[in-house]
Amino acid sequence: MVAFSLDEDRVGLVVEVGRHSRRRFDLLPATEAVRKTVMQEFEVSLHAVRFVAPGSVPVTSSGKIRRKETQHRFVADALEEVSATAHNQTVTTEAS
């Protein structure tokens, strides 16, 4: 899971969906749960939530998440998405 600022007022979140979870992944409850938890724990409203395929989040050779690169890919729509939501609108794409 990677969160980052998109600008002064907007926060984006990328969630990697496990290989086995993709078969039984239900977008709306997952999105609602993520948004609710982030709001309760951090008092932050998410602008966009993107669920991505396993291995889509770039990491360093030691396994640390490359946050800036993930942010750039997020903005450029260059992540292999399972689904995405923004402003309560949902777009679902199937990863091959």
C-alpha positions in Angstrom: 0.0 0.0 0.0 1.4 3.4 -1.0 -0.1 6.8 -0.3 1.1 10.1 -1.6 0.1 13.7 -2.2 -1.2 14.5 -5.7 -1.2 18.2 -5.0 -1.9 20.4 -1.9 -5.4 19.1 -1.4 -5.5 15.6 -2.9 -4.1 12.2 -1.7 -3.8 9.1 -3.9 -3.5 5.5 -2.7 -2.2 2.5 -4.5 -3.1 -1.0 -3.1 -1.5 -4.1 -4.5 -4.0 -6.9 -4.7 -2.7 -10.4 -3.8 -2.6 -13.1 -6.6 -5.2 -15.2 -4.8 -7.4 -12.3 -3.7 -8.0 -11.1 -7.3 -10.4 -14.0 -8.0 -12.7 -13.0 -5.1 -11.9 -9.3 -5.1 -15.0 -7.1 -4.7 -14.2 -3.5 -5.6 -16.9 -1.5 -3.8 -16.6 -3.0 -0.4 -12.8 -2.9 -0.6 -12.8 0.7 -1.7 -15.3 1.7 1.0 -13.3 -0.1 3.7 -10.0 1.6 2.6 -11.6 5.0 2.5 -13.3 4.6 5.8 -10.2 3.3 7.5 -7.9 6.0 6.2 -10.5 8.7 7.2 -10.8 7.2 10.8 -7.1 6.6 11.3 -5.6 9.7 9.6 -8.5 12.1 9.0 -7.6 12.2 5.3 -10.1 11.9 2.5 -8.7 10.0 -0.5 -9.0 11.5 -3.9 -8.3 8.3 -5.7 -7.7 4.7 -4.8 -6.1 2.3 -7.3 -6.0 -1.4 -6.9 -3.1 -2.9 -8.9 -1.9 -6.3 -9.9 0.8 -8.1 -7.9 4.3 -6.8 -8.7 3.0 -3.5 -10.1 4.4 -1.3 -7.3 8.1 -0.6 -8.0 10.6 -1.6 -5.3 14.3 -1.2 -4.7 16.7 -4.2 -4.8 16.2 -4.4 -1.0 12.4 -4.5 -1.3 11.6 -0.9 -0.2 8.7 0.7 -2.1 9.8 3.4 -4.6 7.3 6.0 -3.6 8.2 8.7 -6.0 8.3 6.3 -9.0 4.9 4.9 -7.9 3.5 8.4 -7.7 4.8 9.2 -11.2 3.3 6.0 -12.6 0.0 6.7 -10.8 -0.2 10.2 -12.4 0.8 8.8 -15.8 -1.7 6.0 -15.6 1.2 3.5 -16.0 0.3 1.0 -13.3 -1.3 -2.3 -14.1 -4.6 -1.7 -12.5 -7.1 -4.3 -11.3 -9.5 -1.3 -10.7 -9.6 2.3 -9.8 -11.8 4.8 -8.1 -11.8 8.6 -8.0 -14.4 11.0 -6.7 -16.7 8.0 -6.0 -16.6 6.9 -9.7 -15.4 3.5 -10.4 -13.5 2.2 -13.4 -12.7 -1.5 -13.5 -10.1 -3.0 -15.8 -9.0 -6.6 -15.9 -5.3 -7.2 -15.7 -4.1 -9.9 -18.1 
